[in-house]
Amino acid sequence: MTALLEVEDLRVSYGKIEAVKGISFTVEAGQVVTLIGTNGAGKTTTLRTLSGLLRPTHGRVVFDGQPIEKVPAHKIVALGLAHSPEGRHIFPRLTIEENLKLGAYLRKDADGIAKDIQRAYDLFPILGERRKQAAGTLSGGEQQMLAMGRALMSQPKLLMLDEPSMGLSPIMMQKIMQTIVELKASGTTILLVEQNAQAALSLADQGHVMEIGNIVLSGTGRDLLHDESVRKAYLGED
Amino acid sequence: MNTLPQQLANGLFLGSMYGLIAIGYTMVYGIVQLINFAHGEIFMTGGFGALTVYLALPSGTSMWVALPLMLIGGTLVAVLIATGAERFAYRPLRNAPRLAPLITAIGLSLALQEAVRNWYPQATSARVFPQINAGPWNIGSVNISSGDVFVIIAAPICMAALASFVRATRTGRAMQATAQDPDTAQLMGIDTNRVIVIAFAIGGLFAAVASLAYGLRYGQVKYDMGFQAGLKAFTAAVLGGIGNIYGAMLGGLVLGVAEALATAYIANIPGMGQFGGQGWASVWAFILLILVLLLRPQGLLGERVADRA
């Protein structure tokens, strides 16, 4: 079986600086795959390239059987690849409900959209309670919920989450990670970028460790979680 | 007639026209953070587009028939030039340093003026613009001409239509999303290039309506009419809070009324005799702008937001 997402020798540069230096990995349907690594490892650059916001200088990206490395961002969403960006990037002056509706911008099925908005409110009840409120008034954790709910509104085949736990309180972080577990259980395919390696690896099927633009180590989530070098570098153990 | 109600009416007329033009500045700035300094000239070409349609009609055509056709003609020309400028002058510079599109805008503005002056028949001086053969009417002490009536009806209709378009349609929401966060808007599946073209087109449409108002009021159009009007409308957009469509209209009205009142009344203040009259109108308008920028830099309705660029 061919993978849902195949990345082959991907290189991305900002001017003369190469941020991603030829990485390859795949995501199978139904899997949770995580990219971990420190700041500046190239994780966010990788996701922004996959969703079309950046153009690779080299390499291939095949999503659902179709090469997408030259497709503009707004058309990649239509193929079923959703991206919840780092820093959440909700639309602050629109209401929560308007944000969710924008997640379904390309869909025409009003009934299905209404049902999925309800599903987002079931997943995150706080969003339902504040549906008419400007999204900018939400707390960081609530904004993260909204960003994830919004990305799900496009009914993606693959959901990319960039640093969903960034800047959140431990309780809120647990809630977000719990939600990812639930999404995984319901069959959603997820590509997760995280600095919180412990949390990410414990729920991922596959993990890749990135360092300054390269993948330096790959394995199952469990293997990486028990790998000595990973434990030293990313899990804060001596 | 120099009564207060008359001056307020003059101010509302001027202000509505400024507001209509200001919409073009503010929408484009709100979405691409570009001050389109050629927008005054887009307004001017709208006036010549309308005049061209009028001249093509058989003589003796009623203004009630001619006016809608002139509006369509003016709109076509202004929208075409506005969207053409976006596509061929500004889009290639989307990621260039900010100074590049700004200089391009100034160059485009001169190019459009010169093109009309040189190529439009007898356009080196002002060309006579047709009038609606009705009125003027007296309401109490206020004298209203047919040209005033046009803009006083057209401006609120345009504004209401724009407000509901932005609030209630799918494209309107895409516009708000693009203004707030263009990258993330693309992640929603929004074609932001299309949204930008629509913003320029709406600016062109409103400028064309304003140019008709100008022609009907002053009885002429001229290749350089966009300079002053554009500068005032830009002032109105900043005054109201650039990026905010309600601010543009409010800024226009405040500016228009302030200008009319200053023209009529400053001279009555003891010792200020020489500062009244039409010649000083622009000075007072820009003093108002400076005061607002000092006391409320985000403009009347603007939000204090960090610069994204």
Chai-1 contact restraints between the chains, C-beta under 6 A:
chainA,res_idxA,chainB,res_idxB,connection_type,confidence,min_distance_angstrom,max_distance_angstrom,comment,restraint_id
A,L53,B,D183,contact,1.0,0.0,6.0,A-B,restraint_1
A,A73,B,Q186,contact,1.0,0.0,6.0,A-B,restraint_2
A,H74,B,Q186,contact,1.0,0.0,6.0,A-B,restraint_3
A,H74,B,G189,contact,1.0,0.0,6.0,A-B,restraint_4
A,H74,B,I190,contact,1.0,0.0,6.0,A-B,restraint_5
A,H74,B,D191,contact,1.0,0.0,6.0,A-B,restraint_6
A,V77,B,G189,contact,1.0,0.0,6.0,A-B,restraint_7
A,A78,B,G189,contact,1.0,0.0,6.0,A-B,restraint_8
A,H83,B,L187,contact,1.0,0.0,6.0,A-B,restraint_9
A,H89,B,D181,contact,1.0,0.0,6.0,A-B,restraint_10
A,H89,B,T184,contact,1.0,0.0,6.0,A-B,restraint_11
A,F91,B,A177,contact,1.0,0.0,6.0,A-B,restraint_12
A,F91,B,Q180,contact,1.0,0.0,6.0,A-B,restraint_13
A,R93,B,Q180,contact,1.0,0.0,6.0,A-B,restraint_14
A,L102,B,A177,contact,1.0,0.0,6.0,A-B,restraint_15
A,L102,B,M188,contact,1.0,0.0,6.0,A-B,restraint_16
A,Y105,B,M188,contact,1.0,0.0,6.0,A-B,restraint_17
A,Y105,B,G189,contact,1.0,0.0,6.0,A-B,restraint_18
A,Y105,B,I190,contact,1.0,0.0,6.0,A-B,restraint_19
A,L106,B,G189,contact,1.0,0.0,6.0,A-B,restraint_20
